[in-house]
Amino acid sequence: MVVLALGAPPELAGAVRSLLAQDAPLEILVVNSGGGDAAGLLRRAGLAVPVEERAERLFAGGARNLGIARTNAPLVAFLASDCRALPGWAAERLRLHTAGHPAVASAMVPDRPRSLLAWGQHLALYAGRLPGLPAEGALRYGASYTRALLRQVGDFAEALSSGEDSDYLARLPLPPCWAPGVLTQHLTEPSLVAACRQFHARGRRHATWMRGAGRDEAAPSGVGQQLAWVRRQIAQGLPPAQQRLARRALPLTRLFLWCGARGRRAGARDPALP
């Protein structure tokens, strides 16, 4: 399992701990780029796992490729430093790969399940990966791969500042298996201002990818259309009690989608972007 980190962030230790707590034997490698001392950070946290350090910043595709090259396990999965693998994350992947699936996608859950701020961010980012969604309505991200499939498809795109996973999925012979039992938790921003800034930055990065890759949006691009899509995903992908909480968070989701749209417009007008 390859943990992807930029600048040795403090939350990296939690990501590694979540993998060490899995009830399946794992080969774990941390790929940290952009400076910092990830090995020292983990050592001080009492965690002994191999680390590949790069002083230069690697985009996610380059970090993924480095992790693939430096590991030997027959299956490869990726976990960002701001994410956590919940119990069963590895065992369910292994079960599905053993059953014959060359790629296995995962569902996402919020880190603070009773927080409207967390739900607002979660729905703006991961409404297509709610664990209750039927396979035909789920976005197949957060995938793990067999070595044979990785050799067949080739490297992840290293020049993309975002969207390397979308680019890779588009090259797969078949979409990954949807595995709602493989749950990943994403750490959300603790403040409204920080969340708005993050979504604006994501929007700018997305503009870079769209310009370079020339691909359509995975979900409708207008804020109103996106919000309607999120409502439909909530109805399909969450149990009734969570649906009520998620709907209360929709004004925040609308705000974050608007911030992302503003970021995309700013990025599309930036002549410095490719």
Steps between C-alpha positions, in 0.01 A plus 500: 500500500645835396438805719529826303627807687613851410733690733481242783168626642415424866198292401725249323548300823125443528480368144781251569342392830172427322683258268697335778168437680357301208423132557705390198877485441607803293812631334496872584712771339478876556587720202565855617606780266540875526725504805449436867621195690232233472731228634578708810136589554399134492792394716401753767146360484635151564424376148758293312412485130714556189501853357599630156591870528530743210606861556321609183123509487339209320146521373283207608565302181875513552465403866277207404747378240787520746301302755416233243866470401626477860254235624464130421156393626272344235236768568551876523267748671553867581408707804546877521654634820175685581296179482446204730437136412210377712478143637465243223650734238777257409326168564203584276733615222696175527179295494377668182835480325521131591152456351640618167456878489814670363399841642290580811354846572410632844229703674556817706360608837544829691744525788250673732168328431294740717656824368310704240826664392657159438193376312490816287859438387449126463199536273672761283790258449371145532127485433579251224668264747240469777505141629132431438511583129420227248791404278351674198480832688845497665821667386776239497788685667735401783591187309751227573656306213665169424859520376391337174248778434752772588749349252230481234377859538838665568602795715283767657532841334772687689450849352140548618456707816167322558282247322767233459254242636229604251754477220599151615144375538428613144779269379382189686349222287214470754393728789603395851267288708286718729574396860283694749649290781842658438462823697742792489464800728615843379606766752295815446602857577408610855396856405268648240763742367761224460246281318410780257866560424560131442210470255618807309848345472351169387307683232816664367677164485201347328518771231861396436397138453202580278713718277770238466281187478200636309256279692140556603396551862415184697194686634307801360715814505246770596454555875122456479537184292763362733283565805207319337734208426618499864136486618439194282813332635390565859164337431666189360818477704412571865263350759212723616667635816809607306287638219342749739841620621639516148208710376554746784859539376398580141529882538865444593541261209363769268754749639791259447386415147483874426855546636617217277329656198667834575834320519442330164413832337811661648712211381352504152595870467854456636748520210766333715306174497564259211 
